């Protein structure tokens, strides 16, 4: 099974790299990051916080959108091109097939992040800033967990809805996640009993992606230390619960689909 | 006659609006709209008359206001407090920078609630651990202002009428590169020729520069800088008195100040008047200084500093 899973994952990764979409996204984002580096702020050097914050946001948004698009189109395209029938005729279970697809998308996300990380590190060192290595590694790890949630959610959405709707909803969910957290905190005090109940339920059943975003802490790393092991373990568990739930839902819909 | 369908009408309307857009947007020059947190509602109502400029200008203003909030976060090590800083908090008098300084804003709520007020249980616990957060009862720790500068540059690009961006940005910048600070505040004057606070800040920067110089070796340069400062203080006082409401009387407590004329403006106007008279007395003409002091006192009385200055100057 691991070999089959790896073969499927590898095909997703190769396809993602071969289609050059990842490179295009990384290239455009890199140009954006370089242009941020190039802005003249009164001729001052070593203004690294602005660069750090902007670059981390660009990295996160570009990778997130790549993952949503890549994950959302995996299954519909297999059906559309009828390659799913050939694959399912082989001794591969649907679970292995879907897990392989998810693993492949995650490899593509990691590849994307790796390229961005190189750009980010070179930029920070060029500007003369310090790199909080442990905190930055934690940030990348938690961002990959965010991508895992997004990928499994996109699989589920693509099984329920058409491709365009899945990409749109997945992207909106990703882009508005922090806003949802902030708004729910703010309006809770002003809501009536029923409103508070809805906000509470929403807070617990919708993944709070902002918890997996260490960009602010990394930007202001001079004042903040890396997270302790317990917190990292709790965040990992939190992310895995949602990723597993969405994967299970995707699996359920995938099983219901007639071949 | 064939009846037009709704979609055709919408298309025609859109086309008409598109063709009319050069006329409709002709009043979108920077001077046609001025809004934002840096101005009061009274000021905005006077300046803004074009509906379209108001609609689109609000977007620009909102961008600058959001960026201003960002500077508060940078100043507080990334901690998201409820916006609470006024200009005077961000321009600590006569200090080169505020690194490591603790202010007295302890008790200002954070956007992420405390354990006692958070309904989110474990999610709230994680949120407080992951984001830059400290208990709101703790004293605020201010970081070095240098890293704020990109944001002041951006907010004034987004809204060239964002006077506060120019004044606070140049104040931080003067500690690093006074020439760049002067260049920046002069850009503010160019974009806001009627705003008295930009002249006041330029005067302050010139005035502060003299403190760095040796009075014995660089006396001439000190004199030149003080004369430049004086000219800007006098201009600021003149414009400030014009801007100050005619029937305005000083309130007894800071809480009684209104949006129409706030405490910061009053302090800046008095500062400009007092320093203008002082520098005219020291580097200009005593009679002119006396004349200015009397002129300002008519509007600013009671003012102990100006009264003392008149006592010194009066024959």
Interface residues (C-beta under 8 A of the other chain):
Chain A: X39 X41 X42 X43 X44 X47 X48 X49 X50 X181 X182 X185 X186 X188 X196 X199 X200 X203 X204 X208 X210 X211 X212 X213 X214 X216 X217 X219 X220 X222 X223 X224 X227 X231 X234 X235 X238
Chain B: X74 X77 X78 X111 X112 X113 X118 X119 X120 X122 X123 X126 X127 X129 X130 X131 X132 X141 X143 X146 X147 X149 X150 X151 X153 X173 X176 X177 X180 X184
